[in-house]
Amino acid sequence: MEDSNFIEELRSGHQTAYSKLIDLYKDKIFYSCLSFVPNKEDAEDIAQEVFVEIFKSIKKFKENSALSTWIYRITTNKCLEFIRKKNTKKRFAFLQVIHGNDISLTNSNYFTEVNHPGIILENKEKTKLLFFAINQLPENQRLVFTLHKLDGKSYQEINELTGKSISSIESLMFRAKKKLQELLINYYKNEL
């Protein structure tokens, strides 16, 4: 599938190659987006942006890595870009509230639709809490944690996707787990 002929067909704009690419990657990209952004509509929007970016950038693909790795990098970057924009909007909304504009800051409805196949939790409240805690992690920790725990990527695959060393990935995972543990313990302590 990832041979030079297929990549060349994509570069030449063959419709059958694009259709094949979509068929092969639509679910993988969607579920990867859902791992980062646990809202179905947003994940679908990001997945569409990923395909647009792939189609626009395929001619620049240097084949230094597998096509799937390159596509996954685009997916991860689009998801992180979305999260950054969302966080910027929250900060802007907070400033508007301070200055008297009435904008609700609750994001309680955002983390309600999680149908990711890699996540099996007994109820949506626990899922909502988990994704809220993951979203509180610093970006590097959130990225590594999501890739490893939610998308099931090995440390070697994360190394290929991010360019981070294995020891750096291990360190980020350790700190992410520790931070999540603190966040969740504090939450449950306050709930009791």
DOLUM-443755 format. One record per residue (C-alpha): residue number from 1; chain; x, y, z. Coordinates in steps of 0.02 Angstrom, whole numbers, plus 50000, padded with zeros to 5 digits. Each point is the difference from the previous one (the first is absolute). Layout:
! DOLUM-443755
+-----+----+-------+-------+-------+
!   i ! ch !     X !     Y !     Z !
+-----+----+-------+-------+-------+
! NUM !  A !     X !     Y !     Z !
...
+-----+----+-------+-------+-------+
This chain:
! DOLUM-443755
+-----+----+-------+-------+-------+
!   i ! ch !     X !     Y !     Z !
+-----+----+-------+-------+-------+
!   1 !  A ! 50000 ! 50000 ! 50000 !
!   2 !  A ! 50135 ! 50123 ! 50048 !
!   3 !  A ! 50106 ! 49969 ! 49848 !
!   4 !  A ! 50070 ! 50134 ! 49889 !
!   5 !  A ! 49869 ! 49968 ! 49866 !
!   6 !  A ! 49857 ! 50039 ! 50119 !
!   7 !  A ! 50087 ! 50158 ! 50061 !
!   8 !  A ! 50034 ! 50051 ! 49821 !
!   9 !  A ! 49817 ! 49974 ! 49956 !
!  10 !  A ! 49952 ! 50113 ! 50145 !
!  11 !  A ! 50123 ! 50132 ! 49941 !
!  12 !  A ! 49928 ! 49990 ! 49825 !
!  13 !  A ! 49826 ! 50030 ! 50069 !
!  14 !  A ! 49923 ! 49835 ! 49947 !
!  15 !  A ! 49824 ! 49991 ! 50072 !
!  16 !  A ! 50011 ! 49813 ! 50031 !
!  17 !  A ! 50157 ! 50025 ! 50105 !
!  18 !  A ! 49913 ! 50133 ! 50105 !
!  19 !  A ! 49850 ! 49887 ! 50023 !
!  20 !  A ! 50113 ! 49858 ! 50054 !
!  21 !  A ! 50091 ! 50114 ! 50122 !
!  22 !  A ! 49836 ! 50056 ! 50078 !
!  23 !  A ! 49938 ! 49820 ! 50014 !
!  24 !  A ! 50162 ! 49944 ! 50081 !
!  25 !  A ! 50021 ! 50144 ! 50123 !
!  26 !  A ! 49829 ! 50076 ! 50039 !
!  27 !  A ! 49968 ! 49896 ! 50155 !
!  28 !  A ! 50180 ! 50007 ! 50063 !
!  29 !  A ! 50005 ! 50189 ! 49983 !
!  30 !  A ! 49827 ! 50023 ! 50077 !
!  31 !  A ! 50039 ! 49892 ! 50152 !
!  32 !  A ! 50169 ! 50085 ! 50023 !
!  33 !  A ! 49912 ! 50169 ! 49998 !
!  34 !  A ! 49872 ! 49933 ! 50123 !
!  35 !  A ! 50143 ! 49951 ! 50117 !
!  36 !  A ! 50057 ! 50181 ! 50008 !
!  37 !  A ! 49832 ! 50087 ! 49984 !
!  38 !  A ! 49864 ! 49894 ! 50079 !
!  39 !  A ! 49856 ! 50081 ! 49908 !
!  40 !  A ! 49934 ! 49912 ! 49845 !
!  41 !  A ! 49960 ! 50156 ! 49897 !
!  42 !  A ! 50168 ! 50082 ! 50035 !
!  43 !  A ! 50092 ! 49838 ! 49963 !
!  44 !  A ! 49909 ! 49986 ! 49834 !
!  45 !  A ! 50043 ! 50180 ! 49956 !
!  46 !  A ! 50183 ! 49973 ! 50043 !
!  47 !  A ! 50004 ! 49838 ! 49899 !
!  48 !  A ! 49936 ! 50095 ! 49849 !
!  49 !  A ! 50136 ! 50131 ! 50026 !
!  50 !  A ! 50128 ! 49860 ! 50006 !
!  51 !  A ! 49946 ! 49934 ! 49831 !
!  52 !  A ! 50002 ! 50175 ! 49926 !
!  53 !  A ! 50177 ! 50022 ! 50067 !
!  54 !  A ! 50054 ! 49831 ! 49931 !
!  55 !  A ! 49933 ! 50043 ! 49827 !
!  56 !  A ! 50082 ! 50172 ! 50003 !
!  57 !  A ! 50168 ! 49936 ! 50066 !
!  58 !  A ! 50023 ! 49830 ! 49917 !
!  59 !  A ! 50118 ! 50074 ! 49871 !
!  60 !  A ! 50114 ! 50057 ! 50142 !
!  61 !  A ! 50006 ! 49826 ! 50080 !
!  62 !  A ! 50184 ! 49951 ! 49993 !
!  63 !  A ! 49974 ! 49815 ! 50041 !
!  64 !  A ! 50124 ! 50009 ! 50146 !
!  65 !  A ! 49870 ! 49906 ! 50101 !
!  66 !  A ! 49853 ! 49887 ! 49962 !
!  67 !  A ! 49848 ! 50085 ! 49926 !
!  68 !  A ! 49899 ! 49946 ! 50153 !
!  69 !  A ! 50125 ! 50085 ! 50117 !
!  70 !  A ! 49991 ! 50161 ! 49898 !
!  71 !  A ! 49810 ! 49995 ! 50003 !
!  72 !  A ! 50000 ! 49968 ! 50187 !
!  73 !  A ! 50115 ! 50150 ! 50026 !
!  74 !  A ! 49878 ! 50110 ! 49904 !
!  75 !  A ! 49856 ! 49931 ! 50104 !
!  76 !  A ! 50090 ! 50032 ! 50164 !
!  77 !  A ! 50049 ! 50176 ! 49948 !
!  78 !  A ! 49822 ! 50043 ! 49946 !
!  79 !  A ! 49932 ! 49936 ! 50166 !
!  80 !  A ! 50127 ! 50100 ! 50101 !
!  81 !  A ! 49963 ! 50153 ! 49894 !
!  82 !  A ! 49814 ! 49980 ! 50038 !
!  83 !  A ! 50034 ! 49981 ! 50187 !
!  84 !  A ! 50110 ! 50156 ! 50001 !
!  85 !  A ! 49866 ! 50101 ! 49911 !
!  86 !  A ! 49867 ! 49936 ! 50120 !
!  87 !  A ! 50107 ! 50046 ! 50151 !
!  88 !  A ! 50031 ! 50173 ! 49926 !
!  89 !  A ! 49813 ! 50026 ! 49980 !
!  90 !  A ! 49973 ! 49948 ! 50182 !
!  91 !  A ! 50128 ! 50128 ! 50059 !
!  92 !  A ! 49918 ! 50133 ! 49891 !
!  93 !  A ! 49829 ! 49955 ! 50069 !
!  94 !  A ! 50069 ! 50012 ! 50177 !
!  95 !  A ! 50063 ! 50176 ! 49965 !
!  96 !  A ! 49830 ! 50047 ! 49930 !
!  97 !  A ! 49915 ! 49936 ! 50158 !
!  98 !  A ! 50118 ! 50104 ! 50106 !
!  99 !  A ! 49952 ! 50154 ! 49900 !
! 100 !  A ! 49814 ! 49968 ! 50020 !
! 101 !  A ! 49952 ! 49907 ! 49842 !
! 102 !  A ! 49888 ! 49852 ! 50037 !
! 103 !  A ! 50082 ! 49846 ! 49922 !
! 104 !  A ! 49986 ! 49831 ! 50082 !
! 105 !  A ! 50167 ! 49917 ! 50034 !
! 106 !  A ! 49933 ! 49829 ! 50038 !
! 107 !  A ! 50062 ! 49866 ! 49885 !
! 108 !  A ! 49900 ! 49864 ! 50086 !
! 109 !  A ! 49909 ! 49953 ! 49840 !
! 110 !  A ! 50162 ! 49987 ! 49902 !
! 111 !  A ! 50063 ! 49839 ! 50077 !
! 112 !  A ! 49840 ! 49901 ! 49986 !
! 113 !  A ! 50013 ! 49898 ! 49842 !
! 114 !  A ! 50140 ! 49876 ! 50011 !
! 115 !  A ! 49980 ! 49849 ! 49890 !
! 116 !  A ! 50184 ! 49962 ! 49978 !
! 117 !  A ! 50023 ! 49812 ! 49984 !
! 118 !  A ! 50157 ! 50002 ! 50109 !
! 119 !  A ! 49909 ! 50074 ! 50149 !
! 120 !  A ! 49881 ! 49893 ! 50100 !
! 121 !  A ! 49935 ! 50084 ! 50156 !
! 122 !  A ! 49842 ! 49962 ! 50095 !
! 123 !  A ! 49920 ! 50169 ! 49979 !
! 124 !  A ! 50018 ! 50166 ! 49912 !
! 125 !  A ! 50039 ! 50096 ! 50159 !
! 126 !  A ! 50160 ! 49903 ! 50027 !
! 127 !  A ! 50044 ! 50020 ! 49817 !
! 128 !  A ! 49964 ! 50185 ! 50008 !
! 129 !  A ! 50108 ! 50018 ! 50156 !
! 130 !  A ! 50143 ! 49902 ! 49921 !
! 131 !  A ! 50003 ! 50105 ! 49842 !
! 132 !  A ! 49985 ! 50159 ! 50102 !
! 133 !  A ! 50153 ! 49945 ! 50102 !
! 134 !  A ! 50097 ! 49952 ! 49842 !
! 135 !  A ! 49960 ! 50172 ! 49928 !
! 136 !  A ! 50082 ! 50079 ! 50154 !
! 137 !  A ! 50169 ! 49921 ! 49961 !
! 138 !  A ! 50137 ! 50105 ! 49919 !
! 139 !  A ! 49997 ! 49977 ! 49812 !
! 140 !  A ! 50152 ! 49884 ! 49987 !
! 141 !  A ! 49935 ! 49888 ! 50138 !
! 142 !  A ! 49824 ! 49999 ! 49926 !
! 143 !  A ! 50069 ! 49956 ! 49828 !
! 144 !  A ! 50106 ! 49853 ! 50061 !
! 145 !  A ! 49865 ! 49936 ! 50119 !
! 146 !  A ! 49866 ! 50007 ! 49866 !
! 147 !  A ! 50108 ! 49916 ! 49869 !
! 148 !  A ! 50053 ! 49861 ! 50118 !
! 149 !  A ! 49848 ! 49967 ! 50110 !
! 150 !  A ! 49854 ! 50047 ! 49888 !
! 151 !  A ! 50069 ! 49962 ! 49826 !
! 152 !  A ! 50107 ! 49852 ! 50056 !
! 153 !  A ! 50160 ! 50062 ! 49919 !
! 154 !  A ! 50164 ! 49925 ! 50060 !
! 155 !  A ! 50139 ! 50113 ! 50062 !
! 156 !  A ! 50093 ! 49964 ! 49837 !
! 157 !  A ! 49850 ! 50055 ! 49897 !
! 158 !  A ! 49984 ! 50157 ! 50106 !
! 159 !  A ! 50185 ! 50032 ! 49969 !
! 160 !  A ! 49971 ! 49988 ! 49812 !
! 161 !  A ! 49847 ! 50113 ! 50008 !
! 162 !  A ! 50069 ! 50135 ! 50114 !
! 163 !  A ! 50188 ! 49990 ! 49983 !
! 164 !  A ! 50016 ! 49990 ! 50190 !
! 165 !  A ! 50126 ! 49878 ! 50072 !
! 166 !  A ! 49939 ! 49843 ! 50087 !
! 167 !  A ! 50067 ! 50062 ! 50167 !
! 168 !  A ! 49908 ! 50165 ! 49976 !
! 169 !  A ! 49840 ! 49906 ! 49960 !
! 170 !  A ! 50020 ! 49891 ! 50155 !
! 171 !  A ! 50028 ! 50154 ! 50106 !
! 172 !  A ! 49848 ! 50089 ! 49927 !
! 173 !  A ! 49893 ! 49845 ! 50030 !
! 174 !  A ! 50058 ! 49988 ! 50180 !
! 175 !  A ! 49962 ! 50184 ! 50033 !
! 176 !  A ! 49832 ! 49988 ! 49910 !
! 177 !  A ! 49946 ! 49850 ! 50105 !
! 178 !  A ! 50056 ! 50086 ! 50159 !
! 179 !  A ! 49907 ! 50160 ! 49955 !
! 180 !  A ! 49842 ! 49905 ! 49953 !
! 181 !  A ! 50008 ! 49905 ! 50164 !
! 182 !  A ! 50013 ! 50165 ! 50095 !
! 183 !  A ! 49856 ! 50078 ! 49903 !
! 184 !  A ! 49886 ! 49851 ! 50023 !
! 185 !  A ! 50042 ! 49975 ! 50184 !
! 186 !  A ! 49965 ! 50184 ! 50034 !
! 187 !  A ! 49836 ! 49989 ! 49906 !
! 188 !  A ! 49940 ! 49849 ! 50097 !
! 189 !  A ! 50062 ! 50073 ! 50165 !
! 190 !  A ! 49893 ! 50155 ! 49968 !
! 191 !  A ! 49850 ! 49895 ! 49950 !
! 192 !  A ! 49996 ! 49899 ! 50162 !
+-----+----+-------+-------+-------+
